[in-house]
Every structure is written in structure tokens, then in C-alpha cells.
Amino acid sequence: MENDYKIETKCIQAGWQPKCGESRVLPIYQSTTFKYDDSDQMGKLFDLEAEGYFYTRLQNPTNDAVAAKITALEGGVAGMLTSSGQAANYYALFNICEAGDHIVCSNSVYGGTYNLFGTTMKKQGVECTFVDPDAPYEELCQAIRPNTKAVFAETIANPSIVVLDIEKFARLAHEHGVPLIVDNTFATPINCRPFEWGADIVTHSTTKYMDGHAMAVGGAIIDSGNFDWLAHADKFPGLTTPDESYHGITYAKKFGKAAYITKATAQLMRDLGSIPSPMNAFLLNVGLETLHLRVARHCENAQKVAEFLTGHEKVAWVNYAGLPDNRYHALAEKYMPNGTCGVMAFGIRGDRAQAIRFMDALKLAAIVTHVADARTCILHPASHTHRQMTEEQLHAAGISPDLMRLSVGIENVEDIIGDLDQALSVI
Ligand SMILES: *Cc1c(COP(=O)(O)O)cnc(C)c1O
């Protein structure tokens, strides 16, 4: 695969490279295991002395081809797929953290990530400090501790649509000798490649735009290969000292730039086993082939929808970084000049009951707990994900009772706007 191909070409061509007479399309290796001629060959694989497949929990050719495609799209050196975005973020951190360690995370992140870092990993002894991503650099530095092992944030936060100042966060991480891990789910590598701005590791919930058709839950971790683990050897003993569970291999010495992903595969996937099925990886690959077309259309449609909503008398506010007066417009112009994503938040003039009446009047936009697929969909946190809360509690959680999360699809934008318009006329 030519490394200097443009990203559109990589969406189609990267990953599966058939040899003479092999399947043109990525085959689904729906097999748990792989056959060898003698036991010595198999032994070398177990010793990580030879490359090859032996058991799908560790590696599978279909999954690896798709991981290689996403790695090419992000401009990284090594990558792996996981069974979900949650597993990707967990592995990305747990690969370099253990009980007694600490991480710093933007407070504007996906709710699942907030729970994972704030509650579940805390039970495992890893503490997390959540920071305001818009805080000045000096204030962010105060969150760093001697046992901090990583800084984490989302390029475009789900659902608050906060755009990350990636360079500020990269500086925060690097001046304290730790990697910056960025969840690039909403921007996708089509609109933003965080490695170009200093991020060291990128994660994805491929469930969203990458799959794009709401068919398969999945995740990915991609390493830029840029973080020098040996230069901070005392902080990352898992990578820089022998792994007794793998015949005393020292990952950073034996695998160089592939050390981080090799460890995550050989150790975490071996022991925790959150693999995607090859069938799901195949579906993800089909989605990736049109990622560049879909993301552009999502953004084009969302821009028009945001402009329509902004001008509507029954709409109180619209949060979309593509709008010139948006708080994050300048950051979006810098880090993602071709567009942000298809997701926005807005509020209507009126109370919770009016919002529900509006939602129920929608015909095209479906009410689903999902975002970022081809179909336009909408969620009203006050009556869905956060419905147990009173209005006061909602405000305290930073969610106004009228907030609606709209994920603009790739239908004809006139139909999407027409649907919103007729539903707004009901209230
Ligand atoms: C959805 C999402 C996740 C979780 O991914 P799953 O595939 O649902 O496990 C993580 N991060 C972001 C930004 C997401 O939108």
C-alpha cells in the first residue's frame, strides 16, 4: 500500500492486499484457529518469535486487515480492533496503567467513558481527575500528579460538541512525560488526524461513522509510534521491563514502535478477550470504503440544518461548531477545516412537554439511542437517557431540559429540514 496515497484512496485500498489469485474482496476468516505443519512453527508464534495466526482471540486476518486500514487512515504505525469503543478506551488506558496510577481526562467525554474512568477503573485502583478542557494551560497542569500515566480527551466530545485544543493537551501530556490519548470517533480521520497535532494514541468507537450504517458495535486503537516509552521507562514498567507472562519479553526493546499495540494484543486481548467477530470487522470495512463520501455529506447537511435551526423563531439556541458564532468555531477551523461532524445540540423555546411534543411529531428523524449513522436521528436526554432527573438536577448536570441531540444523516437535506420544520410547527 502506497503510504502517500490520499485519504480517499486509503478508504478504499488500504488494509487487505490480495496476492495473485486471492480474493479481491476482504475475506471473512470465520475461523477460531489456524493450522500448522509442525509443532516448532506453532511454538515460535507462541514465543512471539514469528508472525502468524494461531487463535482468533489474539489475532485474525480479517480483523488485522481492517485495523491496518484504520491505521493507514490515521497515519499511525500499528493498530488493533476491539469488540466495542468501550473496550478500546479501556485497553488504551489499562495497557499503561495499573492500581496506584492516575489519569487526567477532559470532563466533556462520552458518558460511557466517564463511567469507565470515574467509577469502574477507580475500583481497579486507577484514579481519574476530570478537567475542564477549556481551562488555561497552567490550570490544567495542576491536575497532573507524579503517578499520572496518560491524558485523555475526545476531538469532538459526544454529546456536548466541545472541540478539543489538541496542541494544548499534547503539550500538557508531553511536558509531564506521558502520552496523549484521543478518542477521534466524531471527527474521524477524514476531518481530523490527531497525530498531526501531537496526539500519541487514537481510539475509536467504530460503531459510529466508521461503520456508518448502525450494523456492528466495534472499536479501534491506533498508535502513532511517536511516544518514547524508554525515555520515560520508570513510568511505564509494563512496556520497559520484562513481561514474565510472555517469557520475559520487554516490549519496548523487542518491538520498537509497535510495542504498545503488541503488548495490548499479546497481554490484554489474551487475558480479557474483547475481540470483534470477523463478520463485524468485514461489515466495518464495507463502511470504511465510503467513509470519505459519507462524512463530507454529513457535514454539508448538518451545516444547512444548523443554519435553518438558527434562523427559526421556535428554536432557542443551536450548538454546532460549524456556525461562525459558535464558541468552538475557531478551534474547529484550525483542527478540522473541512468540517466537524453531523451531530449538533439545540433547544426549542418551551418546556420539557413542548420538547416531547416536537419529538413525537418528527416523521423522518427517528428517536434512537445512537448517533452518527446514515439515518437522521434524535435524542432528548431529559426524556430518555436522563429521564429520572428533575429539572434542577438536569441543570446541575449541565443538560438543559430542552436540549436535543440531533445526528444529521445523509438523506436529502431538504427532507430533513422539512421534517424538522413541520414538527416545529406543532409546538
Ligand atoms: C459511542 C462512543 C463510545 C463507546 O463506544 P461503543 O462502541 O458504544 O462501545 C466511546 N466514545 C465515543 C466518543 C462514543 O461516541
The ligand as an SDF file (V2000), in Angstrom:
LIG
                    3D

 15 15  0  0  0  0  0  0  0  0999 V2000
  -20.1980    5.6420   21.4060 C   0  0  0  0  0  0  0  0  0  0  0  0
  -18.9230    6.1670   21.9020 C   0  0  0  0  0  0  0  0  0  0  0  0
  -18.0580    5.3930   22.6890 C   0  0  0  0  0  0  0  0  0  0  0  0
  -18.4210    3.9910   23.1230 C   0  0  0  0  0  0  0  0  0  0  0  0
  -18.3830    3.1500   22.0200 O   0  0  0  0  0  0  0  0  0  0  0  0
  -19.2240    1.7860   21.9000 P   0  0  0  0  0  0  0  0  0  0  0  0
  -18.8350    1.3280   20.5390 O   0  0  0  0  0  0  0  0  0  0  0  0
  -20.6750    2.1330   22.0490 O   0  0  0  0  0  0  0  0  0  0  0  0
  -18.7410    0.8840   22.9750 O   0  0  0  0  0  0  0  0  0  0  0  0
  -16.8510    5.9420   23.0830 C   0  0  0  0  0  0  0  0  0  0  0  0
  -16.5070    7.1890   22.7330 N   0  0  0  0  0  0  0  0  0  0  0  0
  -17.3250    7.9760   21.9820 C   0  0  0  0  0  0  0  0  0  0  0  0
  -16.8870    9.3550   21.6270 C   0  0  0  0  0  0  0  0  0  0  0  0
  -18.5460    7.4950   21.5350 C   0  0  0  0  0  0  0  0  0  0  0  0
  -19.3450    8.2830   20.7990 O   0  0  0  0  0  0  0  0  0  0  0  0
  1  2  1  0
  2  3  1  0
  2 14  2  0
  3  4  1  0
  3 10  2  0
  4  5  1  0
  5  6  1  0
  6  7  2  0
  6  8  1  0
  6  9  1  0
 10 11  1  0
 11 12  2  0
 12 13  1  0
 12 14  1  0
 14 15  1  0
M  END
$$$$
